[in-house]
Amino acid sequence: MRNPLNNPFQSSVIGRAGSGVQINTVLRNTYILLSLTLFFSAITAGIAILTNASPGAGMTATLLAFGMLFVTQALRNSGFGIVAIFGFTGLLGYGLGPMLNSILQGLSNGPQIVMTTLGLTGAIFLSLSAYVLTTQKNFSFMSGFLFVALVLVCLASLVGVFFPMPMLQLIVSSFMVLLFSGFILYDTSRIIHDGERNYIMATMSLYLNIYNLFVNLLMIITALAGRRD
């Protein structure tokens, strides 16, 4: 009599069930950590606003954050990775403070612009994530397109640095919004379809998507609706 444990069909079912449990664990841990890091970023951004941090301090914090990105990657499989990702997101939040402060203080409708941007960012992220989680659609086919688009948008941003043109910046920011919306679909799909099993790295990817989405939406809304009277 054959041992039922050797039944390949049953082993396949058990394997899929185990994989499903692992995916759910990664998703749960990712969204918990993502929520905490976003909250921590809001705190550090608030500190930068309250202390009236200079643009230079904000730029320094942002540059340090990119250093922490590599530290987080190196420590992703240890408990220190949690500390590193909070350092990374906290520095990015602080670096965003001077930009937020200039909008809040420099525009008569600054608070409305910031809150509107927060609401739109949250709505876009939740909608796209819910779509992927509900449909279970695999967006891995987007990887090549997203990479090429990111390179092109970065090159366009460099052109904007040397040749400042408000319209070019608005166009680049609009493409950035579309690009990082695509990355939200792609990165969420990677967790579901066995592409990412480390929740620290999954959190970092989704955090960067949300961060870039927020910054570029903020630039668009400020350019179109900002009032200095």
Backbone as CSV, one residue per row, in Angstrom:
resi,resn,N_x,N_y,N_z,CA_x,CA_y,CA_z,C_x,C_y,C_z
1,MET,0.845,-1.200,0.000,0.000,0.000,0.000,0.879,1.249,0.000
2,ARG,0.563,2.211,-0.866,1.387,3.410,-0.969,1.172,4.329,0.228
3,ASN,2.244,4.923,0.652,2.178,5.899,1.738,1.524,7.172,1.206
4,PRO,0.396,7.608,1.782,-0.281,8.810,1.281,0.595,10.047,1.351
5,LEU,1.611,10.011,2.231,2.485,11.172,2.334,3.340,11.339,1.085
6,ASN,3.443,10.249,0.305,4.236,10.324,-0.915,3.396,10.670,-2.133
7,ASN,2.120,10.898,-1.915,1.228,11.255,-3.017,1.635,12.626,-3.553
8,PRO,2.066,12.712,-4.832,2.545,13.993,-5.363,1.469,15.061,-5.391
9,PHE,0.208,14.649,-5.617,-0.876,15.635,-5.648,-1.062,16.247,-4.269
10,GLN,-1.053,15.382,-3.239,-1.231,15.874,-1.872,-0.058,16.754,-1.471
11,SER,1.159,16.360,-1.877,2.331,17.167,-1.540,2.239,18.540,-2.174
12,SER,1.685,18.559,-3.407,1.535,19.832,-4.087,0.538,20.724,-3.366
13,VAL,-0.568,20.128,-2.908,-1.577,20.891,-2.166,-0.990,21.433,-0.874
14,ILE,-0.252,20.581,-0.153,0.381,21.008,1.107,1.370,22.127,0.837
15,GLY,2.131,21.982,-0.280,3.114,23.012,-0.616,2.452,24.342,-0.903
16,ARG,1.346,24.313,-1.643,0.643,25.565,-1.944,0.051,26.172,-0.679
17,ALA,-0.454,25.315,0.205,-1.018,25.832,1.467,0.065,26.492,2.308
18,GLY,1.236,25.819,2.372,2.341,26.394,3.140,2.804,27.704,2.544
19,SER,2.853,27.751,1.198,3.247,28.982,0.529,2.240,30.090,0.802
20,GLY,0.946,29.728,0.817,-0.091,30.717,1.102,0.039,31.296,2.492
21,VAL,0.360,30.469,3.461,0.558,30.937,4.836,1.745,31.884,4.901
22,GLN,2.819,31.530,4.186,4.007,32.377,4.176,3.720,33.727,3.536
23,ILE,2.976,33.712,2.433,2.611,34.959,1.755,1.791,35.856,2.683
24,ASN,0.812,35.259,3.364,-0.027,36.033,4.284,0.802,36.622,5.418
25,THR,1.786,35.865,5.885,2.656,36.355,6.954,3.477,37.547,6.477
26,VAL,4.051,37.421,5.274,4.846,38.522,4.720,3.973,39.755,4.505
27,LEU,2.771,39.545,3.975,1.859,40.674,3.760,1.505,41.364,5.070
28,ARG,1.153,40.567,6.075,0.768,41.147,7.365,1.929,41.935,7.969
29,ASN,3.108,41.320,8.005,4.272,41.989,8.587,4.651,43.237,7.792
30,THR,4.518,43.152,6.473,4.863,44.294,5.620,3.950,45.484,5.889
31,TYR,2.654,45.248,5.938,1.720,46.365,6.121,1.779,46.930,7.545
32,ILE,2.067,46.086,8.513,2.260,46.606,9.880,3.491,47.495,9.938
33,LEU,4.615,46.985,9.400,5.851,47.761,9.421,5.727,49.017,8.566
34,LEU,5.038,48.919,7.437,4.839,50.085,6.579,4.053,51.162,7.308
35,SER,3.011,50.776,8.017,2.210,51.745,8.772,3.056,52.440,9.835
36,LEU,3.878,51.665,10.530,4.719,52.231,11.592,5.774,53.169,11.031
37,THR,6.384,52.796,9.904,7.422,53.651,9.323,6.829,54.938,8.756
38,LEU,5.643,54.854,8.187,4.977,56.072,7.691,4.635,57.008,8.848
39,PHE,4.174,56.433,9.951,3.863,57.237,11.135,5.129,57.882,11.692
40,PHE,6.218,57.114,11.720,7.491,57.646,12.221,7.996,58.761,11.305
41,SER,7.830,58.599,9.998,8.227,59.650,9.056,7.428,60.929,9.285
42,ALA,6.137,60.771,9.579,5.304,61.941,9.863,5.805,62.669,11.107
43,ILE,6.240,61.908,12.099,6.771,62.522,13.326,8.044,63.301,13.030
44,THR,8.985,62.689,12.296,10.253,63.372,12.011,10.033,64.572,11.080
45,ALA,9.079,64.465,10.151,8.749,65.620,9.312,8.171,66.742,10.169
46,GLY,7.328,66.379,11.141,6.767,67.363,12.060,7.834,68.048,12.884
47,ILE,8.841,67.269,13.314,9.955,67.858,14.071,10.700,68.869,13.213
48,ALA,10.939,68.516,11.948,11.633,69.433,11.042,10.829,70.709,10.834
49,ILE,9.510,70.578,10.755,8.650,71.759,10.573,8.659,72.633,11.817
50,LEU,8.515,72.001,12.979,8.456,72.760,14.235,9.776,73.456,14.551
51,THR,10.880,72.834,14.167,12.197,73.431,14.434,12.665,74.314,13.285
52,ASN,11.799,74.459,12.252,12.124,75.284,11.088,13.458,74.863,10.474
53,ALA,13.591,73.577,10.214,14.829,73.033,9.645,15.119,73.682,8.298
54,SER,16.388,73.958,8.044,16.786,74.623,6.800,16.768,73.633,5.638
55,PRO,16.682,74.146,4.409,16.774,73.262,3.247,18.064,72.450,3.226
56,GLY,19.156,73.052,3.704,20.429,72.328,3.768,20.354,71.134,4.704
57,ALA,19.681,71.328,5.853,19.520,70.228,6.808,18.643,69.135,6.204
58,GLY,17.611,69.562,5.471,16.741,68.591,4.821,17.485,67.785,3.765
59,MET,18.334,68.462,2.978,19.111,67.768,1.954,20.103,66.797,2.584
60,THR,20.722,67.216,3.679,21.662,66.339,4.375,20.969,65.086,4.888
61,ALA,19.787,65.263,5.470,19.025,64.121,5.979,18.645,63.172,4.847
62,THR,18.270,63.727,3.692,17.891,62.895,2.547,19.083,62.103,2.035
63,LEU,20.248,62.743,1.967,21.452,62.040,1.522,21.834,60.933,2.502
64,LEU,21.713,61.217,3.794,21.993,60.195,4.806,21.012,59.027,4.687
65,ALA,19.778,59.351,4.310,18.762,58.305,4.148,19.169,57.314,3.066
66,PHE,19.742,57.818,1.969,20.163,56.912,0.912,21.325,56.038,1.360
67,GLY,22.140,56.546,2.271,23.165,55.697,2.874,22.535,54.612,3.726
68,MET,21.500,54.994,4.477,20.797,54.019,5.312,20.069,52.975,4.481
69,LEU,19.736,53.320,3.237,19.085,52.346,2.350,19.984,51.132,2.163
70,PHE,21.283,51.378,1.921,22.214,50.265,1.729,22.461,49.518,3.037
71,VAL,22.457,50.247,4.151,22.608,49.594,5.454,21.425,48.671,5.716
72,THR,20.222,49.146,5.410,19.013,48.333,5.604,19.058,47.081,4.743
73,GLN,19.501,47.223,3.501,19.621,46.058,2.628,20.597,45.034,3.195
74,ALA,21.702,45.526,3.753,22.710,44.622,4.304,22.210,43.904,5.554
75,LEU,21.326,44.571,6.326,20.847,44.014,7.599,19.440,43.422,7.490
76,ARG,18.956,43.224,6.269,17.549,42.836,6.068,17.174,41.500,6.709
77,ASN,18.151,40.655,6.938,17.851,39.335,7.511,18.135,39.254,9.003
78,SER,18.324,40.399,9.637,18.571,40.414,11.080,17.637,41.399,11.763
79,GLY,17.588,41.321,13.088,16.743,42.241,13.845,17.172,43.682,13.690
80,PHE,18.459,43.913,13.395,18.945,45.279,13.211,18.359,45.915,11.951
81,GLY,17.827,45.079,11.055,17.188,45.617,9.860,15.982,46.474,10.202
82,ILE,15.275,46.112,11.283,14.120,46.912,11.726,14.578,48.301,12.156
83,VAL,15.673,48.341,12.922,16.223,49.627,13.370,16.666,50.452,12.163
84,ALA,17.309,49.775,11.219,17.828,50.469,10.035,16.711,51.079,9.194
85,ILE,15.605,50.338,9.018,14.541,50.876,8.164,13.823,52.048,8.847
86,PHE,13.781,52.040,10.174,13.223,53.206,10.866,14.163,54.405,10.731
87,GLY,15.477,54.147,10.750,16.432,55.217,10.515,16.294,55.786,9.114
88,PHE,16.137,54.892,8.144,15.981,55.287,6.745,14.729,56.133,6.536
89,THR,13.593,55.647,7.002,12.334,56.363,6.787,12.250,57.635,7.625
90,GLY,12.841,57.596,8.812,12.848,58.787,9.654,13.651,59.912,9.022
91,LEU,14.785,59.579,8.437,15.605,60.594,7.766,14.896,61.162,6.545
92,LEU,14.215,60.301,5.784,13.468,60.798,4.625,12.335,61.729,5.063
93,GLY,11.674,61.368,6.158,10.617,62.232,6.677,11.155,63.586,7.096
94,TYR,12.288,63.587,7.811,12.900,64.842,8.237,13.320,65.663,7.019
95,GLY,13.867,64.988,6.011,14.295,65.685,4.803,13.151,66.342,4.061
96,LEU,11.963,65.801,4.221,10.774,66.358,3.568,10.231,67.576,4.315
97,GLY,10.618,67.724,5.579,10.103,68.801,6.423,10.264,70.196,5.860
98,PRO,11.474,70.602,5.410,11.634,71.962,4.877,10.744,72.261,3.678
99,MET,10.544,71.274,2.800,9.660,71.457,1.646,8.217,71.683,2.105
100,LEU,7.780,70.875,3.058,6.431,71.034,3.599,6.284,72.389,4.290
101,ASN,7.328,72.786,5.005,7.285,74.045,5.735,7.158,75.236,4.784
102,SER,7.871,75.172,3.652,7.799,76.267,2.687,6.400,76.380,2.081
103,ILE,5.733,75.259,1.912,4.368,75.274,1.381,3.384,75.766,2.434
104,LEU,3.544,75.261,3.665,2.636,75.645,4.745,2.738,77.124,5.071
105,GLN,3.961,77.661,5.033,4.158,79.061,5.399,4.088,80.011,4.202
106,GLY,4.427,79.508,3.024,4.518,80.382,1.859,3.246,80.507,1.049
107,LEU,2.292,79.593,1.249,1.062,79.633,0.478,-0.125,79.808,1.410
108,SER,-1.061,80.630,1.008,-2.228,80.875,1.852,-3.081,79.612,2.004
109,ASN,-3.047,78.749,1.012,-3.797,77.485,1.097,-2.865,76.288,1.281
110,GLY,-1.696,76.550,1.873,-0.705,75.504,2.083,-1.228,74.291,2.856
111,PRO,-1.897,74.514,4.014,-2.415,73.357,4.758,-3.387,72.507,3.948
112,GLN,-4.250,73.162,3.162,-5.199,72.413,2.326,-4.473,71.596,1.265
113,ILE,-3.409,72.168,0.695,-2.642,71.453,-0.332,-1.989,70.203,0.254
114,VAL,-1.384,70.352,1.425,-0.715,69.206,2.058,-1.724,68.121,2.415
115,MET,-2.839,68.495,2.991,-3.851,67.512,3.381,-4.480,66.842,2.162
116,THR,-4.712,67.626,1.105,-5.260,67.056,-0.127,-4.289,66.037,-0.718
117,THR,-3.010,66.383,-0.703,-1.994,65.473,-1.233,-1.921,64.191,-0.408
118,LEU,-1.985,64.329,0.912,-1.988,63.148,1.779,-3.180,62.246,1.471
119,GLY,-4.342,62.866,1.325,-5.546,62.093,1.037,-5.475,61.370,-0.300
120,LEU,-4.989,62.072,-1.328,-4.864,61.457,-2.644,-3.845,60.322,-2.643
121,THR,-2.728,60.546,-1.972,-1.697,59.506,-1.893,-2.241,58.253,-1.224
122,GLY,-2.919,58.443,-0.096,-3.501,57.311,0.609,-4.543,56.588,-0.224
123,ALA,-5.387,57.355,-0.918,-6.451,56.758,-1.733,-5.867,55.952,-2.892
124,ILE,-4.842,56.493,-3.551,-4.221,55.794,-4.672,-3.554,54.513,-4.201
125,PHE,-2.788,54.602,-3.114,-2.090,53.412,-2.615,-3.071,52.323,-2.194
126,LEU,-4.079,52.686,-1.414,-5.034,51.697,-0.929,-5.827,51.080,-2.076
127,SER,-6.204,51.898,-3.058,-6.973,51.389,-4.189,-6.166,50.401,-5.020
128,LEU,-4.913,50.771,-5.323,-4.070,49.893,-6.139,-3.717,48.614,-5.401
129,SER,-3.394,48.739,-4.114,-3.062,47.551,-3.321,-4.269,46.622,-3.211
130,ALA,-5.437,47.206,-2.964,-6.655,46.404,-2.847,-6.952,45.686,-4.160
131,TYR,-6.692,46.362,-5.282,-6.938,45.739,-6.586,-6.064,44.495,-6.767
132,VAL,-4.782,44.618,-6.441,-3.871,43.480,-6.599,-4.233,42.359,-5.635
133,LEU,-4.522,42.704,-4.390,-4.847,41.687,-3.390,-6.152,40.982,-3.716
134,THR,-7.089,41.704,-4.303,-8.393,41.117,-4.621,-8.348,40.251,-5.874
135,THR,-7.701,40.781,-6.909,-7.676,40.054,-8.185,-6.579,39.001,-8.245
136,GLN,-5.534,39.150,-7.375,-4.375,38.249,-7.398,-3.652,38.296,-8.744
137,LYS,-3.806,39.378,-9.470,-3.173,39.497,-10.782,-1.670,39.645,-10.642
138,ASN,-0.940,39.015,-11.549,0.521,39.055,-11.533,1.002,40.179,-12.456
139,PHE,1.655,41.180,-11.879,2.137,42.323,-12.654,3.637,42.243,-12.924
140,SER,4.207,41.045,-12.849,5.642,40.904,-13.090,6.025,41.303,-14.508
141,PHE,5.084,41.249,-15.437,5.356,41.619,-16.831,5.727,43.094,-16.969
142,MET,5.454,43.895,-15.924,5.724,45.332,-15.989,7.163,45.689,-15.645
143,SER,7.957,44.712,-15.192,9.284,45.016,-14.657,10.173,45.757,-15.658
144,GLY,10.255,45.260,-16.894,11.102,45.904,-17.894,10.634,47.309,-18.225
145,PHE,9.340,47.464,-18.411,8.779,48.776,-18.734,9.039,49.778,-17.612
146,LEU,8.820,49.347,-16.367,9.005,50.249,-15.231,10.465,50.676,-15.095
147,PHE,11.384,49.751,-15.331,12.815,50.081,-15.222,13.206,51.112,-16.275
148,VAL,12.814,50.872,-17.522,13.142,51.812,-18.600,12.500,53.171,-18.337
149,ALA,11.243,53.165,-17.907,10.540,54.419,-17.622,11.224,55.182,-16.495
150,LEU,11.694,54.468,-15.475,12.375,55.117,-14.356,13.667,55.782,-14.824
151,VAL,14.427,55.094,-15.666,15.670,55.666,-16.188,15.378,56.932,-16.995
152,LEU,14.369,56.874,-17.856,14.035,58.021,-18.697,13.566,59.210,-17.864
153,VAL,12.752,58.930,-16.844,12.253,60.014,-15.998,13.394,60.634,-15.192
154,CYS,14.328,59.813,-14.727,15.487,60.336,-13.995,16.341,61.220,-14.895
155,LEU,16.525,60.818,-16.143,17.283,61.636,-17.094,16.569,62.963,-17.346
156,ALA,15.249,62.903,-17.478,14.477,64.134,-17.679,14.589,65.047,-16.461
157,SER,14.642,64.447,-15.271,14.787,65.248,-14.043,16.144,65.944,-14.012
158,LEU,17.191,65.249,-14.473,18.525,65.864,-14.523,18.546,67.041,-15.499
159,VAL,17.864,66.894,-16.620,17.760,67.995,-17.582,17.086,69.191,-16.918
160,GLY,16.049,68.907,-16.113,15.339,69.974,-15.410,16.198,70.697,-14.393
161,VAL,17.199,69.986,-13.820,18.114,70.616,-12.852,18.987,71.654,-13.544
162,PHE,19.505,71.309,-14.728,20.397,72.216,-15.448,19.652,73.252,-16.283
163,PHE,18.437,72.913,-16.707,17.617,73.839,-17.491,16.232,73.939,-16.851
164,PRO,16.125,74.748,-15.778,14.856,74.830,-15.039,13.708,75.327,-15.910
165,MET,12.714,74.483,-16.084,11.521,74.845,-16.850,10.305,74.332,-16.089
166,PRO,9.459,75.228,-15.607,8.295,74.811,-14.815,7.429,73.769,-15.523
167,MET,7.226,73.926,-16.819,6.381,72.980,-17.548,7.023,71.595,-17.596
168,LEU,8.345,71.550,-17.780,9.049,70.269,-17.807,8.923,69.578,-16.452
169,GLN,9.075,70.357,-15.373,8.957,69.782,-14.038,7.562,69.220,-13.803
170,LEU,6.568,69.929,-14.298,5.182,69.465,-14.140,4.950,68.163,-14.915
171,ILE,5.516,68.090,-16.120,5.378,66.880,-16.925,6.092,65.706,-16.270
172,VAL,7.310,65.965,-15.771,8.086,64.900,-15.109,7.347,64.401,-13.879
173,SER,6.805,65.317,-13.079,6.082,64.916,-11.872,4.839,64.098,-12.221
174,SER,4.174,64.465,-13.312,2.988,63.712,-13.738,3.361,62.284,-14.127
175,PHE,4.466,62.133,-14.858,4.920,60.799,-15.227,5.380,60.019,-13.997
176,MET,5.955,60.727,-13.026,6.391,60.078,-11.784,5.194,59.491,-11.037
177,VAL,4.099,60.223,-11.014,2.890,59.734,-10.349,2.421,58.434,-11.006
178,LEU,2.395,58.427,-12.342,1.990,57.218,-13.063,2.991,56.087,-12.838
179,LEU,4.279,56.434,-12.855,5.328,55.434,-12.706,5.261,54.744,-11.353
180,PHE,5.153,55.529,-10.277,5.161,54.919,-8.952,3.811,54.286,-8.600
181,SER,2.768,54.674,-9.295,1.513,53.927,-9.188,1.716,52.533,-9.773
182,GLY,2.442,52.481,-10.893,2.777,51.191,-11.482,3.653,50.355,-10.579
183,PHE,4.587,50.995,-9.895,5.461,50.270,-8.967,4.670,49.709,-7.780
184,ILE,3.632,50.409,-7.347,2.795,49.882,-6.265,2.139,48.579,-6.708
185,LEU,1.608,48.562,-7.930,1.021,47.332,-8.471,2.066,46.230,-8.548
186,TYR,3.227,46.575,-9.078,4.288,45.588,-9.293,4.828,45.024,-7.983
187,ASP,5.130,45.905,-7.024,5.736,45.451,-5.766,4.747,44.671,-4.902
188,THR,3.481,45.071,-4.928,2.476,44.296,-4.200,2.317,42.921,-4.831
189,SER,2.331,42.881,-6.145,2.231,41.611,-6.869,3.413,40.703,-6.558
190,ARG,4.599,41.283,-6.404,5.793,40.475,-6.114,5.654,39.734,-4.796
191,ILE,5.016,40.357,-3.820,4.826,39.688,-2.526,3.887,38.497,-2.684
192,ILE,2.826,38.688,-3.443,1.807,37.650,-3.598,2.309,36.470,-4.421
193,HIS,3.135,36.775,-5.413,3.537,35.729,-6.369,4.983,35.289,-6.177
194,ASP,5.393,35.112,-4.925,6.685,34.515,-4.601,7.896,35.347,-5.020
195,GLY,7.715,36.629,-5.276,8.862,37.426,-5.686,9.611,38.054,-4.529
196,GLU,8.949,38.240,-3.391,9.581,38.878,-2.234,9.140,38.184,-0.960
197,ARG,10.100,37.674,-0.208,9.796,36.977,1.032,10.357,37.676,2.264
198,ASN,11.066,38.778,2.062,11.620,39.528,3.178,10.758,40.760,3.408
199,TYR,10.059,40.813,4.539,9.098,41.902,4.736,9.771,43.248,4.949
200,ILE,11.037,43.255,5.359,11.751,44.524,5.496,11.987,45.134,4.121
201,MET,12.413,44.310,3.166,12.631,44.808,1.814,11.312,45.155,1.136
202,ALA,10.275,44.364,1.406,8.950,44.672,0.836,8.454,46.015,1.361
203,THR,8.667,46.256,2.655,8.265,47.534,3.254,9.025,48.690,2.631
204,MET,10.333,48.505,2.441,11.145,49.568,1.855,10.653,49.920,0.454
205,SER,10.350,48.905,-0.352,9.884,49.158,-1.718,8.576,49.935,-1.721
206,LEU,7.614,49.480,-0.914,6.315,50.155,-0.881,6.432,51.553,-0.277
207,TYR,7.289,51.709,0.735,7.486,53.026,1.339,8.023,54.015,0.300
208,LEU,9.022,53.592,-0.467,9.597,54.476,-1.485,8.562,54.839,-2.552
209,ASN,7.707,53.884,-2.891,6.636,54.176,-3.846,5.704,55.253,-3.305
210,ILE,5.300,55.097,-2.054,4.396,56.071,-1.428,5.081,57.428,-1.289
211,TYR,6.331,57.423,-0.867,7.096,58.664,-0.693,7.176,59.442,-2.005
212,ASN,7.580,58.762,-3.069,7.713,59.427,-4.367,6.361,59.853,-4.928
213,LEU,5.347,59.049,-4.699,3.999,59.411,-5.120,3.557,60.688,-4.417
214,PHE,3.773,60.763,-3.115,3.380,61.935,-2.336,4.129,63.185,-2.788
215,VAL,5.449,63.079,-2.934,6.260,64.245,-3.303,5.843,64.801,-4.655
216,ASN,5.623,63.927,-5.625,5.284,64.404,-6.962,3.848,64.919,-7.052
217,LEU,2.936,64.291,-6.332,1.579,64.848,-6.256,1.603,66.227,-5.602
218,LEU,2.422,66.377,-4.576,2.535,67.657,-3.880,3.043,68.741,-4.824
219,MET,4.025,68.396,-5.643,4.575,69.372,-6.587,3.538,69.765,-7.640
220,ILE,2.766,68.791,-8.116,1.740,69.077,-9.125,0.643,69.972,-8.554
221,ILE,0.134,69.593,-7.385,-0.970,70.353,-6.782,-0.514,71.746,-6.385
222,THR,0.721,71.859,-5.892,1.252,73.175,-5.532,1.376,74.065,-6.766
223,ALA,1.862,73.496,-7.875,2.040,74.276,-9.099,0.698,74.717,-9.680
224,LEU,-0.310,73.873,-9.574,-1.593,74.166,-10.198,-2.554,74.963,-9.305
225,ALA,-2.441,74.734,-7.991,-3.452,75.323,-7.102,-2.882,76.209,-6.004
226,GLY,-1.551,76.339,-5.933,-0.953,77.139,-4.869,-1.285,78.608,-4.997
227,ARG,-1.648,79.220,-3.879,-1.978,80.661,-3.876,-1.045,81.385,-2.890
228,ARG,-0.415,82.432,-3.352,0.528,83.193,-2.524,-0.098,84.468,-1.968
229,ASP,-1.388,84.724,-2.220,-2.010,85.960,-1.720,-2.403,85.798,-0.249
